[in-house]
């Protein structure tokens, strides 16, 4: 990935990849919402407002962030996003009440909306000569490492025999805050010449950005992103509940399912960054969707640990490369409006707000099979998107 890059560009890419790790902090909302539900005795529908609130802010901030990048640059926007993320983590450390956690998770969502919108185009600034999809996929691999570690750190904090300063599972927040601070300092001290590395874009308005949805591929890609993140956030939040319902186990044991999901998502991102250089993008996308279709069947009707764990692993691997592939297709379709297209695609991450609410209502009504059914709708849509991927 870096063989043809100068030493300065390699340092820039390393700093960007550490920012991708910070981007992964948003996925702690899945395991955190389960612990908050247990701590505060909440229903599924109420607990699921936490991940929904996080992703609601993508709807509000994604397009304005694309406009902001045109004014202050991509790197500065990423730095602001990391700072907001750090503030959310610090507030989570002291937060104990539901309203305070809602505030903290709102900041986490705002910071991640800024980051998702600005960091992906920043990769296009740093990486030259193509390979955008594979580099974005590698960034998702780095992001997935943070996602994978979050449940383990939370469970370790909840069950550790050594002092955790009274934080319990919340030890997750100061640990990630320390990493986020390192990302802020490294990227802040790394020069990235955006003027010569990327085309300059004129300032645009909100309606100019949203108007791009009139283009069929961009509109279909936008819906695809909604479905992808809905499946991602939905599995993150639902997998532990599914195991608790079907297998009769406790939360600390069921939390392993979230780590399993992110382990296979991490594996998928790593292997995807290599496979996308060797096989047809359309074929790889199709294989990913088929894996998720099989996973939905296993999660809907599986009753044994083996079937449920295999299903969770399949949806983790299958969903791992959907975002960068759709994102790259959208960017390639209109490179002259890269910032605006990025804002629109990240606005689609607001699907992470829609899906958990509907899934929470469905699971309260008929059990976790209702939540799985909602995710399955998203998988079916992604199946129809296969022909939009370039061969």
N, C-alpha and C positions, 0 to 999 in steps of 0.2 A: 504493500500500500504506500510505503514511503520511499521506495528505492530511487525514484526520480525526483525527489524533493531536496531542496537545499537544507542545510542545518537549521537555519532560521525557521523555515517552513515546518520542519519536523518538530521544533519546540512549540510552534504555534498549534500544530495538530495535537500534541500531547496536552497542552493547556485546554484545548477544546474538548478532548476526550474526558478530562477530569470534570469539565462542566457537564458532560453527558452523565457521568456518575451522579452528580448533584441532581440532575434532572430525574433520576430514578427515585429520589426521596419521595416523590408523590405517591408511589405505590405502597408506601407504608400505611396508607389510609385503609387498606383492606384489613390487615391484621389489627390495626389500631381500633377500627370501628367494632371489631368483635370483642376486644378487651373492654372498650368503653361501654358496649352493650351489657357485658357481664357486670362491670363495676357499678353502673347506674340502673340496672334492671330495665332496659329499654326493649321495646318490641322490634321486630325486624324492620318494619316500615320506618320507625323513628331512627333506628341505628343507621339505616341506609341513607338517611339525609346527609350524613357526614361525607361519604364519597360523592354523593350527588352535589353537595355544596362545593366541594373541591373543583369538580369539573364544570359546574355552572359558570364559573368565571372565565372559562375558555370562550364561552359565547359572548361575554361582555368585552373582554380585553384582546382577543386574538387579532381582529381586524385593526383596531386602533394601534396595536403594537407594530403591525406591518407599516402603518403610516409613520409611527415614531421612528422606526429604523431609517426611513428615508430622510429624517431630519438630523438624528444624532449618530447614526451608524449602527451596525449590527453588534459589534463588540461592546460598545457602551450599553446597549440594551440588554445584552446578556449579563453584564456586570450588575445592572440594576435588578435583574431577575434573581440573581444569586443572593443579593442583599435582602430582598423581600423574603426569600425562602429561609434565610437565616433567622430573620425576625419571627417567622411563623414557628420555627423549631424552638426558639427561646421562649416564646409564649406557651408552647405546648408543655414545656418542662414545669412551669408553675401552674398551668391550668388544671383545675379539678372539677369544675362545674360544666354542665353541658353547654351553656351559653358561651363560656370562655373557650371551650374546645371548638365550638362553631366558628368563633372569631379566628382562632389559630389555623383551622383548616381552610378558612376563607383566604387567609394570607398565603397559605401553601398553594392553593389553587391559582391565586393571582400571580404569584412568583413563577409557577410552572407554566402558566399561559404565556407570560412574557418570554420565558426560556424556550419553550417549544417553538414559538414563532420565530425567534431570532437566532437560535443556535443552529438549526438545520441550514438556513441560508448562509450562516457564517462558515459552515463546512464547505459550501460551494465557493466561498471566498478563498479559503486556504488550499483546497484540493483543485489541481488543474489537470487537464488532459483526460477528462472523463472519470470513470469509476465512481461517480457520485452515488449511485444506488448501493454499491458494495461498501463504500465508506460510511454512508448513513446507516447501513445495516450493522457495521462494526460499532458505530456509536451506540446503536440500540443494544448491542451485546454488552458494552460497558455499562449502559444504563441498567440493563437487566441484572448485573452483578449486585448493584445497590438494592434492587427489588428483591433478589433472592436472599440477601443477607438479613433484610429487615425482620422477617418472622423469627429467624433463629435468634437474633439479638433480643427481640421482645420476649421470647420464651425463656431464654437464658436469664434475662432480668427478672422474670416472674418466678423462676424456680431456683435461681442461683443460691448457693450456700455461703457465698462471700458477700460482703457489704455492697449494696448498690445505692448508698446514700439515701435510702428511703424511697427511691424512684420506682423500684420494681420493673415492670415491663417498659416504663417510660425512660429507662436508661438509653433506649434507642435514640431519643431526641438529642442529648448532648453529644453522643458519639457521632451522629450524622452532622451536627452543627460544626464540630471540629473539622470534619472533612470538607464541608461547605466553605468554611473560612479559608482553608488551604486552596480550594478552587478559585475563590475570589482573589486571593493574593497572587496566585500564579498567572491567571488570565489578565489581571490588572497590570502586571509587570511585563507582559509579553506584547511587543508591538506587532500589529497586524495591519498591513497597508491595504485598506479597503478601496482607496481611490484608484490604484493601479491593478488591483486583483479582481475587482468586480465592476460591472457597469454601473454608472451612476443613474439613479432614477429620480424623476421629478416628483415633487410632493403631490399626493393624491388625496382625495376625500373619501369619506366612508362609503358613499354611494358608488364611487368609481370602483372601489374594491369589491363590494357586493355585486356590482354589475357584471363582474367576471363569471358569476354563476350562470349567466345566460349561455355560456359556452358548454356544450353537452358533456365533454370529457371532464371538465372541472366540476360541474354539478354532480356527475356520477361519482367522481373521486371523493367529493365532499361527503356524500352519503356513505361511501365505503369506509371512510375514516370514522364516521359515527358508529357504524356497525362494529368495526375493529375494536374501538375503545370500549364500546358497550360490552363486548365479549370479554375483553381483558379485565375491566373493572368488575364485571359481573362474576367471573370465575374467581377472581381475587377475594371477593367478599363472600361468595356463596359456597366455595369448596369446603371450608371448615364446617359450615352449617349442614352441608349435605352429608358429611361423614358423621357428624353428631346425630343426625336424624336416622341415617340408615344403619350405622354400626353401634350406636349407643355409647360413644366415647366422649371424654371431656374436651374442653377447649384447648388446653395445653397440648394434648395429644393430636387433636384434629388440626392444630395450626401447622403441622407438618405438611398438610396438603397444599398450603400456600407456598411453602418453600419448594415443594415438588413441582408445582406449576412454574415458578420462576426459574428453577433449575433447568427445566426443559426449554423454557423460553430463552434462557441464557445460551444453552447448547444450540438452539435453533438459530439465534443471531450469529453465533460464532461460525457455525457451519454454513449458514446462509451467505455470509460475506465471502466465503470461498466458492460455494456452489454457483452463485450468481455470475461468477467469472467463467464458468465452464459449461453451464447448461442454459437452455432457453428460459427466460424470465417467466413466460407464460406457463411453461410446463411446471416450473417450481411453484408458482402461485397456485396452480390447479392442485398439485400434490398437497400443498398446505391446507387448502379448503377441504379436500377430501378427508384429511386427518381430523379436521374440526367437526365434520359431519359424523364421523365415527365416534368422536368424543361425546357429542351431544347425545347420541344413542346410548352410550355407556353410562353417562351421567343421569339420563332419564330413567333407565330401567335396571341399572346395576345394583346388586344387593350384597356383593362380596367385596372385601378390601381390594383384591387383585383387579377386578373389573373397574372399580371406581378410581383406583390409583392409575391404571393404564389410561383411562379416559381423561383424567386431569393432566397427565403427561402429554397426551396427544394434542389437547387443546393448547397447552403451553408451547409445544414445538410448532404446531400449525399456525398459531397466531403471531409468532415471533417476528416474521418478516413482512407481514401484511402492510404495516404502516409505511416503512421506507419504500416499498415497491410502489404503492399508490402515490405516495408523496413525490417520488421521482418522476412518475408518469405525469403528474399534474405540473411539476416544475418544467419538464421538457416541453409540455404543450404550450407554454407561454413564458419563455425565459426572460422576455423584456419586462415582465411584471413579477419578478421572482418574490419580492417582499410581500406584495399583495396576495399572490397565490399562496405563499406560506401562511399568511394571516388567515386566509379562508380555510385552508386545510386544518390548521390548528383550531380554528373555531369549531370544526367538526368534532373535536375532542370533547365538546359539550355533550356528546352522546354518553359520556361517562356520568353525566348528571341525569339524563333521561332514563337510561336502562335500569340503574339500581332502584329508582322509585317504582317503576312498573314491576320490577322483579320482587321488590319487597311486598307490594300489594298482592302479587300472584302467590308468593310463598306463604303469606299469612292466610290466604284463602284455601289453598290446596296442598301446601307443603312445598318442599324445594323443587319438586318436579315442575311446578309452575314457573319458577325462576329459570330453570333450564329451558323451558319452552320459549321464553322471551329471548334468550340468547340464540336459540336455534333459528329464529326469524332472521337475525343478523347474519348467521352463517349462510343461510339460503341466498340472501342478497349478494354476499361476496361470491357465491358460485356464479351468479349472473354477470359479475364483473370480470370474470376470467378472460373473456375475449377482448377486453380493453387493454390488457397488458401486451406490450410489444414482444414479439417472438425473439 
